[in-house]
Amino acid sequence: MPVGTPPIAATRVLAIAQRLVIAEGTTQNYLSHMLDKLGVTSRTQVAAWVLDKHGLLSAAVSQRGDG
């Protein structure tokens, strides 16, 4: 990664902040609070939680033939 290039996660936080017109630090705080409330540690785990919560994970596995 070139010097001065922010990590992908930081870039995404900045994009969210710009979209919502709030500070990057505020966005990071909001994301952290949401992760805490869901009992997860990453946005990838949030995606898996949503899929599982709405039965989409088992449907996807069934379509692949793994389940």
C-alpha positions as CSV (number, residue, x, y, z in Angstrom):
1,M,0.0,0.0,0.0
2,P,1.5,3.4,-1.0
3,V,2.5,5.7,1.8
4,G,-0.4,8.0,2.8
5,T,-3.1,5.6,1.5
6,P,-5.7,5.0,4.3
7,P,-6.8,1.4,5.0
8,I,-9.9,0.2,3.2
9,A,-12.0,0.3,6.4
10,A,-11.0,3.9,7.1
11,T,-11.9,4.8,3.5
12,R,-15.3,3.2,4.0
13,V,-15.9,5.1,7.3
14,L,-15.0,8.3,5.6
15,A,-17.4,7.6,2.7
16,I,-20.2,6.9,5.2
17,A,-19.4,10.1,7.1
18,Q,-19.5,12.1,3.9
19,R,-22.8,10.5,2.8
20,L,-24.4,11.3,6.2
21,V,-22.7,14.7,6.4
22,I,-21.2,14.0,9.9
23,A,-17.7,13.8,11.2
24,E,-15.6,10.7,10.6
25,G,-15.1,10.2,14.3
26,T,-18.8,10.4,14.9
27,T,-19.3,7.8,12.2
28,Q,-16.7,5.5,13.8
29,N,-18.4,5.9,17.2
30,Y,-21.8,5.1,15.8
31,L,-20.4,2.0,14.1
32,S,-18.7,0.9,17.3
33,H,-21.9,1.3,19.3
34,M,-23.9,-0.7,16.7
35,L,-21.4,-3.5,16.8
36,D,-21.5,-3.6,20.6
37,K,-25.3,-3.7,20.6
38,L,-25.3,-6.7,18.2
39,G,-22.5,-8.4,20.2
40,V,-20.2,-8.6,17.2
41,T,-16.7,-7.3,16.4
42,S,-16.8,-6.6,12.7
43,R,-19.1,-5.4,9.9
44,T,-18.6,-8.8,8.3
45,Q,-20.2,-10.4,11.4
46,V,-23.0,-7.9,11.1
47,A,-23.7,-9.1,7.5
48,A,-23.7,-12.8,8.7
49,W,-26.0,-11.9,11.6
50,V,-28.5,-10.2,9.2
51,L,-28.4,-13.1,6.8
52,D,-29.0,-15.5,9.7
53,K,-31.6,-13.4,11.4
54,H,-33.7,-13.2,8.2
55,G,-33.2,-16.9,7.2
56,L,-31.1,-15.9,4.2
57,L,-28.0,-17.7,5.2
58,S,-29.7,-21.1,5.3
59,A,-31.5,-20.4,2.0
60,A,-28.2,-19.5,0.4
61,V,-26.6,-22.7,1.7
62,S,-29.5,-24.8,0.5
63,Q,-29.3,-23.3,-3.0
64,R,-25.6,-24.3,-3.1
65,G,-26.4,-27.8,-2.0
66,D,-24.2,-27.7,1.1
67,G,-27.0,-28.0,3.6
